[in-house]
Amino acid sequence: MDHHPELALPWIIHSDGNLLLFVDDLIDLDISGIHPCERGAMDVQLVKRR
């Protein structure tokens, strides 16, 4: 039996790299935030738009 309980608390993901390939998937999972959003690894404005 597959059981996927809903997450009751806001959650963030921490990564020291480029998450742009996964942003849409993270949004679909109802993520609350990304930490940090490093300017050298990701285009901050692009992440905000997505």
Summary of the structure (lengths in Angstrom):
residues: 50
radius of gyration: 12.5
end to end distance: 34.1
largest distance: 43.1
contacts: 79
relative contact order: 0.25
helix: 30%
strand: 12%
